[in-house]
Amino acid sequence: VQPWCQSSSHSHFLAGPQIVLSVYGPDFFGHDVVRGYGAVHVPFVPGRHKRTIAMFVPESSSRLQQFTSWFTGRRPEFTDPKVVAQGEGREVTRVRSQGFVTICFNVM
């Protein structure tokens, strides 16, 4: 992950390293499908840090694609983790909230 991020106002700032989560699990038919994506910045300050990460999954853009992906077990997923980490281009991607993951950091 690159340490520089670009916001919508096109200003650059030092964001630091991130952990990108890709969670997979079986669906009703036993297919391994994405259950959620999320990202969080790693804290710089020493100590114990608890972060809650909002998870999301990409959605099909039409009812026909939703049915086809459900039937075949091939749900929409990101091929590049940079999409999750940077958020660039995600504003045109349809996503659905999919719960939360809590992670603890012990920074030395």
Phi and psi restraints in degrees (range 20) as a CNS / XPLOR table:
assign (resid 1 and name C) (resid 2 and name N)
       (resid 2 and name CA) (resid 2 and name C) 1.0 -76.6 20.0 2
assign (resid 2 and name N) (resid 2 and name CA)
       (resid 2 and name C) (resid 3 and name N) 1.0 142.4 20.0 2
assign (resid 2 and name C) (resid 3 and name N)
       (resid 3 and name CA) (resid 3 and name C) 1.0 -77.6 20.0 2
assign (resid 3 and name N) (resid 3 and name CA)
       (resid 3 and name C) (resid 4 and name N) 1.0 -2.5 20.0 2
assign (resid 3 and name C) (resid 4 and name N)
       (resid 4 and name CA) (resid 4 and name C) 1.0 -110.0 20.0 2
assign (resid 4 and name N) (resid 4 and name CA)
       (resid 4 and name C) (resid 5 and name N) 1.0 134.7 20.0 2
assign (resid 4 and name C) (resid 5 and name N)
       (resid 5 and name CA) (resid 5 and name C) 1.0 -120.2 20.0 2
assign (resid 5 and name N) (resid 5 and name CA)
       (resid 5 and name C) (resid 6 and name N) 1.0 156.8 20.0 2
assign (resid 5 and name C) (resid 6 and name N)
       (resid 6 and name CA) (resid 6 and name C) 1.0 -119.4 20.0 2
assign (resid 6 and name N) (resid 6 and name CA)
       (resid 6 and name C) (resid 7 and name N) 1.0 125.2 20.0 2
assign (resid 6 and name C) (resid 7 and name N)
       (resid 7 and name CA) (resid 7 and name C) 1.0 -91.9 20.0 2
assign (resid 7 and name N) (resid 7 and name CA)
       (resid 7 and name C) (resid 8 and name N) 1.0 177.7 20.0 2
assign (resid 7 and name C) (resid 8 and name N)
       (resid 8 and name CA) (resid 8 and name C) 1.0 -66.4 20.0 2
assign (resid 8 and name N) (resid 8 and name CA)
       (resid 8 and name C) (resid 9 and name N) 1.0 -19.1 20.0 2
assign (resid 8 and name C) (resid 9 and name N)
       (resid 9 and name CA) (resid 9 and name C) 1.0 -90.2 20.0 2
assign (resid 9 and name N) (resid 9 and name CA)
       (resid 9 and name C) (resid 10 and name N) 1.0 8.0 20.0 2
assign (resid 9 and name C) (resid 10 and name N)
       (resid 10 and name CA) (resid 10 and name C) 1.0 63.8 20.0 2
assign (resid 10 and name N) (resid 10 and name CA)
       (resid 10 and name C) (resid 11 and name N) 1.0 24.2 20.0 2
assign (resid 10 and name C) (resid 11 and name N)
       (resid 11 and name CA) (resid 11 and name C) 1.0 -97.2 20.0 2
assign (resid 11 and name N) (resid 11 and name CA)
       (resid 11 and name C) (resid 12 and name N) 1.0 142.6 20.0 2
assign (resid 11 and name C) (resid 12 and name N)
       (resid 12 and name CA) (resid 12 and name C) 1.0 -97.5 20.0 2
assign (resid 12 and name N) (resid 12 and name CA)
       (resid 12 and name C) (resid 13 and name N) 1.0 144.5 20.0 2
assign (resid 12 and name C) (resid 13 and name N)
       (resid 13 and name CA) (resid 13 and name C) 1.0 -150.3 20.0 2
assign (resid 13 and name N) (resid 13 and name CA)
       (resid 13 and name C) (resid 14 and name N) 1.0 157.8 20.0 2
assign (resid 13 and name C) (resid 14 and name N)
       (resid 14 and name CA) (resid 14 and name C) 1.0 -80.4 20.0 2
assign (resid 14 and name N) (resid 14 and name CA)
       (resid 14 and name C) (resid 15 and name N) 1.0 113.0 20.0 2
assign (resid 14 and name C) (resid 15 and name N)
       (resid 15 and name CA) (resid 15 and name C) 1.0 -97.9 20.0 2
assign (resid 15 and name N) (resid 15 and name CA)
       (resid 15 and name C) (resid 16 and name N) 1.0 -26.4 20.0 2
assign (resid 15 and name C) (resid 16 and name N)
       (resid 16 and name CA) (resid 16 and name C) 1.0 85.5 20.0 2
assign (resid 16 and name N) (resid 16 and name CA)
       (resid 16 and name C) (resid 17 and name N) 1.0 176.9 20.0 2
assign (resid 16 and name C) (resid 17 and name N)
       (resid 17 and name CA) (resid 17 and name C) 1.0 -69.9 20.0 2
assign (resid 17 and name N) (resid 17 and name CA)
       (resid 17 and name C) (resid 18 and name N) 1.0 154.1 20.0 2
assign (resid 17 and name C) (resid 18 and name N)
       (resid 18 and name CA) (resid 18 and name C) 1.0 -127.9 20.0 2
assign (resid 18 and name N) (resid 18 and name CA)
       (resid 18 and name C) (resid 19 and name N) 1.0 154.8 20.0 2
assign (resid 18 and name C) (resid 19 and name N)
       (resid 19 and name CA) (resid 19 and name C) 1.0 -107.1 20.0 2
assign (resid 19 and name N) (resid 19 and name CA)
       (resid 19 and name C) (resid 20 and name N) 1.0 125.8 20.0 2
assign (resid 19 and name C) (resid 20 and name N)
       (resid 20 and name CA) (resid 20 and name C) 1.0 -106.9 20.0 2
assign (resid 20 and name N) (resid 20 and name CA)
       (resid 20 and name C) (resid 21 and name N) 1.0 125.8 20.0 2
assign (resid 20 and name C) (resid 21 and name N)
       (resid 21 and name CA) (resid 21 and name C) 1.0 -103.0 20.0 2
assign (resid 21 and name N) (resid 21 and name CA)
       (resid 21 and name C) (resid 22 and name N) 1.0 135.7 20.0 2
assign (resid 21 and name C) (resid 22 and name N)
       (resid 22 and name CA) (resid 22 and name C) 1.0 -127.7 20.0 2
assign (resid 22 and name N) (resid 22 and name CA)
       (resid 22 and name C) (resid 23 and name N) 1.0 110.9 20.0 2
assign (resid 22 and name C) (resid 23 and name N)
       (resid 23 and name CA) (resid 23 and name C) 1.0 -105.9 20.0 2
assign (resid 23 and name N) (resid 23 and name CA)
       (resid 23 and name C) (resid 24 and name N) 1.0 128.0 20.0 2
assign (resid 23 and name C) (resid 24 and name N)
       (resid 24 and name CA) (resid 24 and name C) 1.0 -121.8 20.0 2
assign (resid 24 and name N) (resid 24 and name CA)
       (resid 24 and name C) (resid 25 and name N) 1.0 154.6 20.0 2
assign (resid 24 and name C) (resid 25 and name N)
       (resid 25 and name CA) (resid 25 and name C) 1.0 -164.8 20.0 2
assign (resid 25 and name N) (resid 25 and name CA)
       (resid 25 and name C) (resid 26 and name N) 1.0 168.2 20.0 2
assign (resid 25 and name C) (resid 26 and name N)
       (resid 26 and name CA) (resid 26 and name C) 1.0 -77.1 20.0 2
assign (resid 26 and name N) (resid 26 and name CA)
       (resid 26 and name C) (resid 27 and name N) 1.0 146.1 20.0 2
assign (resid 26 and name C) (resid 27 and name N)
       (resid 27 and name CA) (resid 27 and name C) 1.0 -93.7 20.0 2
assign (resid 27 and name N) (resid 27 and name CA)
       (resid 27 and name C) (resid 28 and name N) 1.0 -168.7 20.0 2
assign (resid 27 and name C) (resid 28 and name N)
       (resid 28 and name CA) (resid 28 and name C) 1.0 -58.8 20.0 2
assign (resid 28 and name N) (resid 28 and name CA)
       (resid 28 and name C) (resid 29 and name N) 1.0 -33.0 20.0 2
assign (resid 28 and name C) (resid 29 and name N)
       (resid 29 and name CA) (resid 29 and name C) 1.0 -93.1 20.0 2
assign (resid 29 and name N) (resid 29 and name CA)
       (resid 29 and name C) (resid 30 and name N) 1.0 2.0 20.0 2
assign (resid 29 and name C) (resid 30 and name N)
       (resid 30 and name CA) (resid 30 and name C) 1.0 89.0 20.0 2
assign (resid 30 and name N) (resid 30 and name CA)
       (resid 30 and name C) (resid 31 and name N) 1.0 3.5 20.0 2
assign (resid 30 and name C) (resid 31 and name N)
       (resid 31 and name CA) (resid 31 and name C) 1.0 -74.0 20.0 2
assign (resid 31 and name N) (resid 31 and name CA)
       (resid 31 and name C) (resid 32 and name N) 1.0 141.2 20.0 2
assign (resid 31 and name C) (resid 32 and name N)
       (resid 32 and name CA) (resid 32 and name C) 1.0 -80.4 20.0 2
assign (resid 32 and name N) (resid 32 and name CA)
       (resid 32 and name C) (resid 33 and name N) 1.0 111.5 20.0 2
assign (resid 32 and name C) (resid 33 and name N)
       (resid 33 and name CA) (resid 33 and name C) 1.0 -125.0 20.0 2
assign (resid 33 and name N) (resid 33 and name CA)
       (resid 33 and name C) (resid 34 and name N) 1.0 159.3 20.0 2
assign (resid 33 and name C) (resid 34 and name N)
       (resid 34 and name CA) (resid 34 and name C) 1.0 -70.4 20.0 2
assign (resid 34 and name N) (resid 34 and name CA)
       (resid 34 and name C) (resid 35 and name N) 1.0 133.3 20.0 2
assign (resid 34 and name C) (resid 35 and name N)
       (resid 35 and name CA) (resid 35 and name C) 1.0 -103.9 20.0 2
assign (resid 35 and name N) (resid 35 and name CA)
       (resid 35 and name C) (resid 36 and name N) 1.0 -17.9 20.0 2
assign (resid 35 and name C) (resid 36 and name N)
       (resid 36 and name CA) (resid 36 and name C) 1.0 169.8 20.0 2
assign (resid 36 and name N) (resid 36 and name CA)
       (resid 36 and name C) (resid 37 and name N) 1.0 153.9 20.0 2
assign (resid 36 and name C) (resid 37 and name N)
       (resid 37 and name CA) (resid 37 and name C) 1.0 -123.5 20.0 2
assign (resid 37 and name N) (resid 37 and name CA)
       (resid 37 and name C) (resid 38 and name N) 1.0 150.8 20.0 2
assign (resid 37 and name C) (resid 38 and name N)
       (resid 38 and name CA) (resid 38 and name C) 1.0 -166.4 20.0 2
assign (resid 38 and name N) (resid 38 and name CA)
       (resid 38 and name C) (resid 39 and name N) 1.0 163.8 20.0 2
assign (resid 38 and name C) (resid 39 and name N)
       (resid 39 and name CA) (resid 39 and name C) 1.0 -146.4 20.0 2
assign (resid 39 and name N) (resid 39 and name CA)
       (resid 39 and name C) (resid 40 and name N) 1.0 150.4 20.0 2
assign (resid 39 and name C) (resid 40 and name N)
       (resid 40 and name CA) (resid 40 and name C) 1.0 -147.5 20.0 2
assign (resid 40 and name N) (resid 40 and name CA)
       (resid 40 and name C) (resid 41 and name N) 1.0 144.2 20.0 2
assign (resid 40 and name C) (resid 41 and name N)
       (resid 41 and name CA) (resid 41 and name C) 1.0 -78.1 20.0 2
assign (resid 41 and name N) (resid 41 and name CA)
       (resid 41 and name C) (resid 42 and name N) 1.0 139.9 20.0 2
assign (resid 41 and name C) (resid 42 and name N)
       (resid 42 and name CA) (resid 42 and name C) 1.0 -78.4 20.0 2
assign (resid 42 and name N) (resid 42 and name CA)
       (resid 42 and name C) (resid 43 and name N) 1.0 128.2 20.0 2
assign (resid 42 and name C) (resid 43 and name N)
       (resid 43 and name CA) (resid 43 and name C) 1.0 -66.7 20.0 2
assign (resid 43 and name N) (resid 43 and name CA)
       (resid 43 and name C) (resid 44 and name N) 1.0 148.3 20.0 2
assign (resid 43 and name C) (resid 44 and name N)
       (resid 44 and name CA) (resid 44 and name C) 1.0 -93.5 20.0 2
assign (resid 44 and name N) (resid 44 and name CA)
       (resid 44 and name C) (resid 45 and name N) 1.0 -27.5 20.0 2
assign (resid 44 and name C) (resid 45 and name N)
       (resid 45 and name CA) (resid 45 and name C) 1.0 -76.6 20.0 2
assign (resid 45 and name N) (resid 45 and name CA)
       (resid 45 and name C) (resid 46 and name N) 1.0 130.4 20.0 2
assign (resid 45 and name C) (resid 46 and name N)
       (resid 46 and name CA) (resid 46 and name C) 1.0 -59.4 20.0 2
assign (resid 46 and name N) (resid 46 and name CA)
       (resid 46 and name C) (resid 47 and name N) 1.0 147.5 20.0 2
assign (resid 46 and name C) (resid 47 and name N)
       (resid 47 and name CA) (resid 47 and name C) 1.0 129.4 20.0 2
assign (resid 47 and name N) (resid 47 and name CA)
       (resid 47 and name C) (resid 48 and name N) 1.0 -174.5 20.0 2
assign (resid 47 and name C) (resid 48 and name N)
       (resid 48 and name CA) (resid 48 and name C) 1.0 -95.5 20.0 2
assign (resid 48 and name N) (resid 48 and name CA)
       (resid 48 and name C) (resid 49 and name N) 1.0 128.3 20.0 2
assign (resid 48 and name C) (resid 49 and name N)
       (resid 49 and name CA) (resid 49 and name C) 1.0 -128.2 20.0 2
assign (resid 49 and name N) (resid 49 and name CA)
       (resid 49 and name C) (resid 50 and name N) 1.0 133.0 20.0 2
assign (resid 49 and name C) (resid 50 and name N)
       (resid 50 and name CA) (resid 50 and name C) 1.0 -112.6 20.0 2
assign (resid 50 and name N) (resid 50 and name CA)
       (resid 50 and name C) (resid 51 and name N) 1.0 125.6 20.0 2
assign (resid 50 and name C) (resid 51 and name N)
       (resid 51 and name CA) (resid 51 and name C) 1.0 -125.5 20.0 2
assign (resid 51 and name N) (resid 51 and name CA)
       (resid 51 and name C) (resid 52 and name N) 1.0 138.2 20.0 2
assign (resid 51 and name C) (resid 52 and name N)
       (resid 52 and name CA) (resid 52 and name C) 1.0 -106.0 20.0 2
assign (resid 52 and name N) (resid 52 and name CA)
       (resid 52 and name C) (resid 53 and name N) 1.0 124.6 20.0 2
assign (resid 52 and name C) (resid 53 and name N)
       (resid 53 and name CA) (resid 53 and name C) 1.0 -106.5 20.0 2
assign (resid 53 and name N) (resid 53 and name CA)
       (resid 53 and name C) (resid 54 and name N) 1.0 123.7 20.0 2
assign (resid 53 and name C) (resid 54 and name N)
       (resid 54 and name CA) (resid 54 and name C) 1.0 -76.0 20.0 2
assign (resid 54 and name N) (resid 54 and name CA)
       (resid 54 and name C) (resid 55 and name N) 1.0 125.9 20.0 2
assign (resid 54 and name C) (resid 55 and name N)
       (resid 55 and name CA) (resid 55 and name C) 1.0 -99.1 20.0 2
assign (resid 55 and name N) (resid 55 and name CA)
       (resid 55 and name C) (resid 56 and name N) 1.0 151.3 20.0 2
assign (resid 55 and name C) (resid 56 and name N)
       (resid 56 and name CA) (resid 56 and name C) 1.0 -147.2 20.0 2
assign (resid 56 and name N) (resid 56 and name CA)
       (resid 56 and name C) (resid 57 and name N) 1.0 158.8 20.0 2
assign (resid 56 and name C) (resid 57 and name N)
       (resid 57 and name CA) (resid 57 and name C) 1.0 -129.0 20.0 2
assign (resid 57 and name N) (resid 57 and name CA)
       (resid 57 and name C) (resid 58 and name N) 1.0 144.5 20.0 2
assign (resid 57 and name C) (resid 58 and name N)
       (resid 58 and name CA) (resid 58 and name C) 1.0 -71.2 20.0 2
assign (resid 58 and name N) (resid 58 and name CA)
       (resid 58 and name C) (resid 59 and name N) 1.0 148.7 20.0 2
assign (resid 58 and name C) (resid 59 and name N)
       (resid 59 and name CA) (resid 59 and name C) 1.0 -113.9 20.0 2
assign (resid 59 and name N) (resid 59 and name CA)
       (resid 59 and name C) (resid 60 and name N) 1.0 152.1 20.0 2
assign (resid 59 and name C) (resid 60 and name N)
       (resid 60 and name CA) (resid 60 and name C) 1.0 -69.2 20.0 2
assign (resid 60 and name N) (resid 60 and name CA)
       (resid 60 and name C) (resid 61 and name N) 1.0 151.3 20.0 2
assign (resid 60 and name C) (resid 61 and name N)
       (resid 61 and name CA) (resid 61 and name C) 1.0 -87.8 20.0 2
assign (resid 61 and name N) (resid 61 and name CA)
       (resid 61 and name C) (resid 62 and name N) 1.0 -10.5 20.0 2
assign (resid 61 and name C) (resid 62 and name N)
       (resid 62 and name CA) (resid 62 and name C) 1.0 -139.9 20.0 2
assign (resid 62 and name N) (resid 62 and name CA)
       (resid 62 and name C) (resid 63 and name N) 1.0 162.6 20.0 2
assign (resid 62 and name C) (resid 63 and name N)
       (resid 63 and name CA) (resid 63 and name C) 1.0 -63.6 20.0 2
assign (resid 63 and name N) (resid 63 and name CA)
       (resid 63 and name C) (resid 64 and name N) 1.0 -38.2 20.0 2
assign (resid 63 and name C) (resid 64 and name N)
       (resid 64 and name CA) (resid 64 and name C) 1.0 -63.8 20.0 2
assign (resid 64 and name N) (resid 64 and name CA)
       (resid 64 and name C) (resid 65 and name N) 1.0 -44.6 20.0 2
assign (resid 64 and name C) (resid 65 and name N)
       (resid 65 and name CA) (resid 65 and name C) 1.0 -64.6 20.0 2
assign (resid 65 and name N) (resid 65 and name CA)
       (resid 65 and name C) (resid 66 and name N) 1.0 -37.2 20.0 2
assign (resid 65 and name C) (resid 66 and name N)
       (resid 66 and name CA) (resid 66 and name C) 1.0 -61.8 20.0 2
assign (resid 66 and name N) (resid 66 and name CA)
       (resid 66 and name C) (resid 67 and name N) 1.0 -46.6 20.0 2
assign (resid 66 and name C) (resid 67 and name N)
       (resid 67 and name CA) (resid 67 and name C) 1.0 -64.4 20.0 2
assign (resid 67 and name N) (resid 67 and name CA)
       (resid 67 and name C) (resid 68 and name N) 1.0 -45.2 20.0 2
assign (resid 67 and name C) (resid 68 and name N)
       (resid 68 and name CA) (resid 68 and name C) 1.0 -61.4 20.0 2
assign (resid 68 and name N) (resid 68 and name CA)
       (resid 68 and name C) (resid 69 and name N) 1.0 -43.8 20.0 2
assign (resid 68 and name C) (resid 69 and name N)
       (resid 69 and name CA) (resid 69 and name C) 1.0 -68.4 20.0 2
assign (resid 69 and name N) (resid 69 and name CA)
       (resid 69 and name C) (resid 70 and name N) 1.0 -36.4 20.0 2
assign (resid 69 and name C) (resid 70 and name N)
       (resid 70 and name CA) (resid 70 and name C) 1.0 -66.1 20.0 2
assign (resid 70 and name N) (resid 70 and name CA)
       (resid 70 and name C) (resid 71 and name N) 1.0 -44.8 20.0 2
assign (resid 70 and name C) (resid 71 and name N)
       (resid 71 and name CA) (resid 71 and name C) 1.0 -66.2 20.0 2
assign (resid 71 and name N) (resid 71 and name CA)
       (resid 71 and name C) (resid 72 and name N) 1.0 -41.1 20.0 2
assign (resid 71 and name C) (resid 72 and name N)
       (resid 72 and name CA) (resid 72 and name C) 1.0 -87.5 20.0 2
assign (resid 72 and name N) (resid 72 and name CA)
       (resid 72 and name C) (resid 73 and name N) 1.0 -13.2 20.0 2
assign (resid 72 and name C) (resid 73 and name N)
       (resid 73 and name CA) (resid 73 and name C) 1.0 79.1 20.0 2
assign (resid 73 and name N) (resid 73 and name CA)
       (resid 73 and name C) (resid 74 and name N) 1.0 10.5 20.0 2
assign (resid 73 and name C) (resid 74 and name N)
       (resid 74 and name CA) (resid 74 and name C) 1.0 -107.0 20.0 2
assign (resid 74 and name N) (resid 74 and name CA)
       (resid 74 and name C) (resid 75 and name N) 1.0 87.4 20.0 2
assign (resid 74 and name C) (resid 75 and name N)
       (resid 75 and name CA) (resid 75 and name C) 1.0 -82.5 20.0 2
assign (resid 75 and name N) (resid 75 and name CA)
       (resid 75 and name C) (resid 76 and name N) 1.0 157.3 20.0 2
assign (resid 75 and name C) (resid 76 and name N)
       (resid 76 and name CA) (resid 76 and name C) 1.0 -61.7 20.0 2
assign (resid 76 and name N) (resid 76 and name CA)
       (resid 76 and name C) (resid 77 and name N) 1.0 138.4 20.0 2
assign (resid 76 and name C) (resid 77 and name N)
       (resid 77 and name CA) (resid 77 and name C) 1.0 -151.4 20.0 2
assign (resid 77 and name N) (resid 77 and name CA)
       (resid 77 and name C) (resid 78 and name N) 1.0 156.7 20.0 2
assign (resid 77 and name C) (resid 78 and name N)
       (resid 78 and name CA) (resid 78 and name C) 1.0 -80.6 20.0 2
assign (resid 78 and name N) (resid 78 and name CA)
       (resid 78 and name C) (resid 79 and name N) 1.0 138.7 20.0 2
assign (resid 78 and name C) (resid 79 and name N)
       (resid 79 and name CA) (resid 79 and name C) 1.0 -93.3 20.0 2
assign (resid 79 and name N) (resid 79 and name CA)
       (resid 79 and name C) (resid 80 and name N) 1.0 -17.6 20.0 2
assign (resid 79 and name C) (resid 80 and name N)
       (resid 80 and name CA) (resid 80 and name C) 1.0 -123.7 20.0 2
assign (resid 80 and name N) (resid 80 and name CA)
       (resid 80 and name C) (resid 81 and name N) 1.0 120.9 20.0 2
assign (resid 80 and name C) (resid 81 and name N)
       (resid 81 and name CA) (resid 81 and name C) 1.0 -66.1 20.0 2
assign (resid 81 and name N) (resid 81 and name CA)
       (resid 81 and name C) (resid 82 and name N) 1.0 -14.1 20.0 2
assign (resid 81 and name C) (resid 82 and name N)
       (resid 82 and name CA) (resid 82 and name C) 1.0 -63.1 20.0 2
assign (resid 82 and name N) (resid 82 and name CA)
       (resid 82 and name C) (resid 83 and name N) 1.0 -28.4 20.0 2
assign (resid 82 and name C) (resid 83 and name N)
       (resid 83 and name CA) (resid 83 and name C) 1.0 -60.9 20.0 2
assign (resid 83 and name N) (resid 83 and name CA)
       (resid 83 and name C) (resid 84 and name N) 1.0 -40.3 20.0 2
assign (resid 83 and name C) (resid 84 and name N)
       (resid 84 and name CA) (resid 84 and name C) 1.0 -73.7 20.0 2
assign (resid 84 and name N) (resid 84 and name CA)
       (resid 84 and name C) (resid 85 and name N) 1.0 -42.8 20.0 2
assign (resid 84 and name C) (resid 85 and name N)
       (resid 85 and name CA) (resid 85 and name C) 1.0 -70.9 20.0 2
assign (resid 85 and name N) (resid 85 and name CA)
       (resid 85 and name C) (resid 86 and name N) 1.0 -42.8 20.0 2
assign (resid 85 and name C) (resid 86 and name N)
       (resid 86 and name CA) (resid 86 and name C) 1.0 -90.5 20.0 2
assign (resid 86 and name N) (resid 86 and name CA)
       (resid 86 and name C) (resid 87 and name N) 1.0 -31.0 20.0 2
assign (resid 86 and name C) (resid 87 and name N)
       (resid 87 and name CA) (resid 87 and name C) 1.0 77.0 20.0 2
assign (resid 87 and name N) (resid 87 and name CA)
       (resid 87 and name C) (resid 88 and name N) 1.0 -6.1 20.0 2
assign (resid 87 and name C) (resid 88 and name N)
       (resid 88 and name CA) (resid 88 and name C) 1.0 -70.5 20.0 2
assign (resid 88 and name N) (resid 88 and name CA)
       (resid 88 and name C) (resid 89 and name N) 1.0 126.1 20.0 2
assign (resid 88 and name C) (resid 89 and name N)
       (resid 89 and name CA) (resid 89 and name C) 1.0 87.5 20.0 2
assign (resid 89 and name N) (resid 89 and name CA)
       (resid 89 and name C) (resid 90 and name N) 1.0 -9.3 20.0 2
assign (resid 89 and name C) (resid 90 and name N)
       (resid 90 and name CA) (resid 90 and name C) 1.0 -73.9 20.0 2
assign (resid 90 and name N) (resid 90 and name CA)
       (resid 90 and name C) (resid 91 and name N) 1.0 -18.4 20.0 2
assign (resid 90 and name C) (resid 91 and name N)
       (resid 91 and name CA) (resid 91 and name C) 1.0 -66.2 20.0 2
assign (resid 91 and name N) (resid 91 and name CA)
       (resid 91 and name C) (resid 92 and name N) 1.0 -17.1 20.0 2
assign (resid 91 and name C) (resid 92 and name N)
       (resid 92 and name CA) (resid 92 and name C) 1.0 -102.6 20.0 2
assign (resid 92 and name N) (resid 92 and name CA)
       (resid 92 and name C) (resid 93 and name N) 1.0 3.5 20.0 2
assign (resid 92 and name C) (resid 93 and name N)
       (resid 93 and name CA) (resid 93 and name C) 1.0 -101.3 20.0 2
assign (resid 93 and name N) (resid 93 and name CA)
       (resid 93 and name C) (resid 94 and name N) 1.0 129.2 20.0 2
assign (resid 93 and name C) (resid 94 and name N)
       (resid 94 and name CA) (resid 94 and name C) 1.0 -78.7 20.0 2
assign (resid 94 and name N) (resid 94 and name CA)
       (resid 94 and name C) (resid 95 and name N) 1.0 122.8 20.0 2
assign (resid 94 and name C) (resid 95 and name N)
       (resid 95 and name CA) (resid 95 and name C) 1.0 -129.9 20.0 2
assign (resid 95 and name N) (resid 95 and name CA)
       (resid 95 and name C) (resid 96 and name N) 1.0 160.6 20.0 2
assign (resid 95 and name C) (resid 96 and name N)
       (resid 96 and name CA) (resid 96 and name C) 1.0 -128.0 20.0 2
assign (resid 96 and name N) (resid 96 and name CA)
       (resid 96 and name C) (resid 97 and name N) 1.0 136.9 20.0 2
assign (resid 96 and name C) (resid 97 and name N)
       (resid 97 and name CA) (resid 97 and name C) 1.0 -63.9 20.0 2
assign (resid 97 and name N) (resid 97 and name CA)
       (resid 97 and name C) (resid 98 and name N) 1.0 140.0 20.0 2
assign (resid 97 and name C) (resid 98 and name N)
       (resid 98 and name CA) (resid 98 and name C) 1.0 -136.5 20.0 2
assign (resid 98 and name N) (resid 98 and name CA)
       (resid 98 and name C) (resid 99 and name N) 1.0 37.5 20.0 2
assign (resid 98 and name C) (resid 99 and name N)
       (resid 99 and name CA) (resid 99 and name C) 1.0 94.9 20.0 2
assign (resid 99 and name N) (resid 99 and name CA)
       (resid 99 and name C) (resid 100 and name N) 1.0 -163.2 20.0 2
assign (resid 99 and name C) (resid 100 and name N)
       (resid 100 and name CA) (resid 100 and name C) 1.0 -137.1 20.0 2
assign (resid 100 and name N) (resid 100 and name CA)
       (resid 100 and name C) (resid 101 and name N) 1.0 153.7 20.0 2
assign (resid 100 and name C) (resid 101 and name N)
       (resid 101 and name CA) (resid 101 and name C) 1.0 -127.4 20.0 2
assign (resid 101 and name N) (resid 101 and name CA)
       (resid 101 and name C) (resid 102 and name N) 1.0 133.3 20.0 2
assign (resid 101 and name C) (resid 102 and name N)
       (resid 102 and name CA) (resid 102 and name C) 1.0 -105.1 20.0 2
assign (resid 102 and name N) (resid 102 and name CA)
       (resid 102 and name C) (resid 103 and name N) 1.0 131.9 20.0 2
assign (resid 102 and name C) (resid 103 and name N)
       (resid 103 and name CA) (resid 103 and name C) 1.0 -128.8 20.0 2
assign (resid 103 and name N) (resid 103 and name CA)
       (resid 103 and name C) (resid 104 and name N) 1.0 142.6 20.0 2
assign (resid 103 and name C) (resid 104 and name N)
       (resid 104 and name CA) (resid 104 and name C) 1.0 -114.0 20.0 2
assign (resid 104 and name N) (resid 104 and name CA)
       (resid 104 and name C) (resid 105 and name N) 1.0 135.3 20.0 2
assign (resid 104 and name C) (resid 105 and name N)
       (resid 105 and name CA) (resid 105 and name C) 1.0 -111.4 20.0 2
assign (resid 105 and name N) (resid 105 and name CA)
       (resid 105 and name C) (resid 106 and name N) 1.0 136.9 20.0 2
assign (resid 105 and name C) (resid 106 and name N)
       (resid 106 and name CA) (resid 106 and name C) 1.0 -114.2 20.0 2
assign (resid 106 and name N) (resid 106 and name CA)
       (resid 106 and name C) (resid 107 and name N) 1.0 97.0 20.0 2
assign (resid 106 and name C) (resid 107 and name N)
       (resid 107 and name CA) (resid 107 and name C) 1.0 -94.0 20.0 2
assign (resid 107 and name N) (resid 107 and name CA)
       (resid 107 and name C) (resid 108 and name N) 1.0 132.1 20.0 2
